[in-house]
Each structure stands twice: as structure tokens, then as C-alpha cells.
Amino acid sequence: MRIKKLVSSLMMALLLVNVIPTIGFAATLDEIESQQNTKEKEMAEIDSQINKALTKVNEKNSELEELTTQIEVLKETVQATSETVSEQEEVVKERLDQAKERILSMQTTEVNQNVVVSLFESESVTDLFNRAYVLVTLQSAGNDQLEIAEDEKQELADLKDELENDLALLENQTAEAKEQKEDLDTQVASLQKTMDENQTILNELDEQRELEESRIAAAAEKAAEEAKAKEEKAAAEKVAAEAALATKTEKEAAVVTTTTTESSNNQTETQKTESTVEKETTATTATTTPAESTETSSKGKSIVVSATGYSTKQANLSTHTATGINLENNPMVIAVDPRVIPLGSMVEIPGYGIFIAGDTGGAIKGNKIDIHFPSVQQANNFGRKTITINILN
């Protein structure tokens, strides 16, 4: 009875040894997984912010291009107006010179006398008024032409000033747009830096998780070995106790006949054999208990995007894209959001060549692309970058 209680106590102790460390390790793994989940949520939020910022960057780029075009057109208009003003100034100058020459001529010739004579030679009052009207009209015509030229000159000068004011306004808008774009670029760079830092932390957490799982596996294996050793020890102690009991029984039965003694000895040998078989069976059962597994399963539209890399060599990835392209035969493919980059477009990626937009992805939304690489190592080396790409068609 005491032996049975001893064996029961040993088995309970073994169960406690196996359970207690596992609880401690599970808490550590839960903490790591919680940190991983938190970081992944933070990275998803940052990724969304980067995507929104890139959209604004591209909008500012379009705005700058439009302003630049308007400025160039306005500069040409200002230049043409300036040339017209200069030409009109020459016209005014010529007419002023002509007026001066007429006045000087009138002062140095007998024109005034001829005018007076012409008036006095009028045959009638009507003829007098007609001749006077003609003289006044001729004089007024010269004055009117001079005034018209002066007015045209002033209108052109006013137009030039207005155009220059418009040009200054556009240049101010361009400067503001450039400043806003620089702020957005700084924001994207800051978000990208935070994303990279979080990715580094996430990688460290992955390493910690692997180490913790390895430690748990090693501890489980060690606990299993210790349990096996204790079971073997308990079995040996049980055999020894049974042997001692058998010896005591033999001594008490010494007064029995030789036949009875032999029968008792045979029974004792049978008990020893059964105990040995039980020991071997227990050892075999402990040996065959599987350990806990530690494996875990140059020319076109330019836009700024957040780029990552992938490879068809990665586990569970198909060799064919969403549009049916065989990546083994044609690896120069990128995954895109068709709302931003139409499928089938040829896209130039500086430093990497020209790719076809032939794939999509659940995580590829907005200004994001996923570049296919022939190997997983190349995709990992590329990482995540903010780059400017050129959509050729």
C-alpha cells in the first residue's frame, strides 16, 4: 500500500513539473505576440499615412507642373507685350518728331502767311469756313494720331504691368507649392523612417519568439527526459520493493515443504518477470512519446510610390500573376493598384529597368507597388522604399 502511494506521489510530482514551466513560457510567448500585434497595427496605420501623403505629393507635383506651364506661357506673353510696347513707343516717338518738324517748318516758312492769304482769297463766307475747316481738320488729324498712339502705348504698358503682376502671383503660388511639397517629402521620409524602425523592432520580436520557442522546446525535451528518468527510477524502486517483499515471503515460508518452496520460488520469478516486462513497457512508452514540435509552419507620367519586393520562390506563392503572366518566364512584373496604374502599363523603375504592371495584391492599395524579383534574397534586400517611377503608357 505504501509503495502504491509513493508511486502516485511521484506521478503527481512529474505532472506538476511538466505543467508549471509550460505556463511560464506561454506567458512570455503571449507577451511577445502581443507586442508583435501592436507593432503590426502601428505599421498598418503608418502605411496608410504614407499612402495618403504620397497621394498629396503626386497632387502637388501635378499642381507644380500646371503652374510651371502657366508661368512659361505668361512669360512668353509678357515678352511679346514688351516688344509691342517698345514698337508702340517708337511709333509715338516718330509722330512726336513729325509734329515737331511741322511746327518748326511752320515757324521757318511762309506757311502761316499762305494760310492767311488762302483765307483772304475765299470767294465767299461759305468758302472761308470750308477752307478754315479743312485747315483745322488737318491740324486735328495730326494731333489725334499722336493722342491715339499715346493711348495705345499706355494701354500696352498697363497690360504689361497686369501680366507682370499675374506672373508674380503665379511665381508666389509655385514657391508655396514647392514649400508644401518639401513639407510632404519630409513627412513621408519621417513616416518611412518610423516604418523602418518598427520593421526592425518586429524583426527583433520574431527572433525573440523563435528563441523563446526553441527554449520552450528544449525545456520540454529536458522535462520529458527527467520524467522518463524518474519513471524508470520509480519502476526500479517498485521492482526492488517487490523483490524485498518476495524475499520476506520466502523466509516466512521456509517451514513449508520443498514442493511448496519451489512453487513459491516459481511464483516469485513470475512476479519478477512481470515487473521487468512492466518496466520495459513503461520505458518504451516514455521513449516513444513524441516531443512537442518547435517548428512553425523616358518618358511618361511620373509618380511617387511606396515600393516593396516579393518573389514567386516564396512559400505558397503562385508562379502565375492575376493577369496570367508566368513569372518564371517573365520575371519583370510589378503588382499595382489598377485604380492608380492600369494593368498592362509599362513602368520604368530607376535602377531596375522596365516592368509590366501585370499583378495585383490585397495589400497593394493606392500609391503602392510590389516588385517581383527572381529570388527571395533579392526581394528581402530591396525591403521597403519610397521611389519615383515613370509610367510609360
Secondary structure, 3 states (H helix, E strand, C coil): CHHHHHHHHHHHHHHHHHHHHHHHHHHHHHHHHHHHHHHHHHHHHHHHHHHHHHHHHHHHHHHHHHHHHHHHHHHHHHHHHHHHHHHHHHHHHHHHHHHHHHHHHHHHCCHHHHHHHHHHCCCCHHHHHHHHHHHHHHHHHHHHHHHHHHHHHHHHHHHHHHHHHHHHHHHHHHHHHHHHHHHHHHHHHHHHHHHHHHHHHHHHHHHHHHHHHHHHHHHHHHHHHHHHHHHHHHHHHHHHHHHHHHHHHHHHCCCCCHHHHHHHHHHHHHHHHHHHHHHHHHHHHHHCCCCCCCCCCCCCEEEEEEEEEECCCCCCCCCECCCCCECCCCCCEEECCCCCCCCCCEEEECCCEEEEEEECCCCCCCCEEEEECCCHHHHHHHCEEEEEEEECC
